[in-house]
Amino acid sequence: MVKNASFKNATKEIVRSCIPLAARKQMAVWVNHQGWLDHHRRSWWSQELVRDLSDININEYHKFLWSNHLSYAATYEIACRFGRENMKQSRRLFFEDLNKHLTSLSVNPGKDVRSVFEVGCSLGYQLRYLETDVFSSATTLEGIDIDARAIHDGTEYLRGIGSTIRLHCADMEELEGVLEGKRFDVIICSGVLMYLDEDAATRVVDTLLRHTGVMLAFAGLAHPYIDNAQLSRSVPRDSDKSLIHNIDAMINKAGGRIAARRWGGSEQVDGHTIYFVFATTR
Ligand SMILES: C[S@@+](CC[C@H](N)C(=O)[O-])C[C@H]1O[C@@H](n2cnc3c(N)ncnc32)[C@H](O)[C@@H]1O
């Protein structure tokens, strides 16, 4: 077992030092299409082939994986994401909190919320849940994601079931162009901001706040020991180099007001840590 692991590590180091990154990116995409390899091996190789990109440019590293539907993106498929029964407990909690905090602002979620926008919506399964179960009077539900395949598959599925949800393929760093002239009652961004470094994530929060009508809701990675609101800078998570941010500070910097928040520390709900921030404009 140990021999096998060190062989794998040695192979990966040799490949990285002998083959230029541009060629390894092509190999990562190619590996992902090899049906004869099991999912775990495809995922491991496509990530490991370009792992050094995370040291050069963390934003580009995550964008490369997601935009090519590589590694963890492969688990985002219609059959296992759409439907109430597939909604993860941590996300149910997020939407319950959102409902509660809107109500505390005298907003009736089922009647008063007309427009919803989701950043990093993948196939659109959360928007669909919101359309059917939470904001049943909403007439505009839109989302963007960098994963073109998820957007394509989700759009086909949603069209087939008669949903009014609209999905677009876009990078959240280019949101200003997508949102120009628009304002949404509710904007959600769950499990997404962690794929940008602190400066870029701060800019996204600022943009989103300027296009929020009533509430902007985030679910991010919780720092296991320190309340995220106390972090003086973002911290990379060891396992996948995604970032643990202080979203509270980003909202304050953008001039927003924190209406409510939840920090769960090291506690995990279906494999997710809990760090929710609900903001309004001042
Ligand atoms: C962990 S998934 C979360 C999906 C969904 N929001 C949820 O909570 O279940 C992260 C999503 O963010 C998207 N994403 C990552 N980087 C992005 C970027 N720069 N712009 C837009 N979407 C991005 C991915 O393609 C993926 O669909």
The ligand as an SDF file (V2000), in Angstrom:
LIG
                    3D

 27 29  0  0  0  0  0  0  0  0999 V2000
  -19.4040   23.2450   -4.7010 C   0  0  0  0  0  0  0  0  0  0  0  0
  -20.3730   23.6870   -6.1090 S   0  0  0  0  0  0  0  0  0  0  0  0
  -21.8000   24.4270   -5.3240 C   0  0  0  0  0  0  0  0  0  0  0  0
  -23.0240   24.3420   -6.1780 C   0  0  0  0  0  0  0  0  0  0  0  0
  -24.2810   24.9650   -5.5160 C   0  0  0  0  0  0  0  0  0  0  0  0
  -24.1380   26.3860   -5.3860 N   0  0  0  0  0  0  0  0  0  0  0  0
  -24.5630   24.3430   -4.1820 C   0  0  0  0  0  0  0  0  0  0  0  0
  -24.5130   25.0250   -3.1700 O   0  0  0  0  0  0  0  0  0  0  0  0
  -24.8790   23.1470   -4.1510 O   0  0  0  0  0  0  0  0  0  0  0  0
  -19.5100   25.1170   -6.7340 C   0  0  0  0  0  0  0  0  0  0  0  0
  -20.1040   25.6700   -8.0210 C   0  0  0  0  0  0  0  0  0  0  0  0
  -19.4640   26.9380   -8.2860 O   0  0  0  0  0  0  0  0  0  0  0  0
  -19.1570   26.9920   -9.6640 C   0  0  0  0  0  0  0  0  0  0  0  0
  -18.0250   27.9130   -9.8530 N   0  0  0  0  0  0  0  0  0  0  0  0
  -16.7530   27.7650   -9.4130 C   0  0  0  0  0  0  0  0  0  0  0  0
  -16.0100   28.8170   -9.7940 N   0  0  0  0  0  0  0  0  0  0  0  0
  -16.8270   29.6420  -10.4960 C   0  0  0  0  0  0  0  0  0  0  0  0
  -16.6410   30.8980  -11.1500 C   0  0  0  0  0  0  0  0  0  0  0  0
  -15.4480   31.5040  -11.1870 N   0  0  0  0  0  0  0  0  0  0  0  0
  -17.7010   31.4790  -11.7290 N   0  0  0  0  0  0  0  0  0  0  0  0
  -18.9100   30.8750  -11.7340 C   0  0  0  0  0  0  0  0  0  0  0  0
  -19.1500   29.6790  -11.1450 N   0  0  0  0  0  0  0  0  0  0  0  0
  -18.1150   29.0610  -10.5290 C   0  0  0  0  0  0  0  0  0  0  0  0
  -18.8400   25.5520  -10.0330 C   0  0  0  0  0  0  0  0  0  0  0  0
  -18.8760   25.3110  -11.4170 O   0  0  0  0  0  0  0  0  0  0  0  0
  -19.8700   24.7810   -9.2340 C   0  0  0  0  0  0  0  0  0  0  0  0
  -21.0550   24.5870   -9.9430 O   0  0  0  0  0  0  0  0  0  0  0  0
  1  2  1  0
  2  3  1  0
  2 10  1  0
  3  4  1  0
  4  5  1  0
  5  6  1  0
  5  7  1  0
  7  8  2  0
  7  9  1  0
 10 11  1  0
 11 12  1  0
 11 26  1  0
 12 13  1  0
 13 14  1  0
 13 24  1  0
 14 15  1  0
 14 23  1  0
 15 16  2  0
 16 17  1  0
 17 18  1  0
 17 23  2  0
 18 19  1  0
 18 20  2  0
 20 21  1  0
 21 22  2  0
 22 23  1  0
 24 25  1  0
 24 26  1  0
 26 27  1  0
M  CHG  2   2   1   9  -1
M  END
$$$$
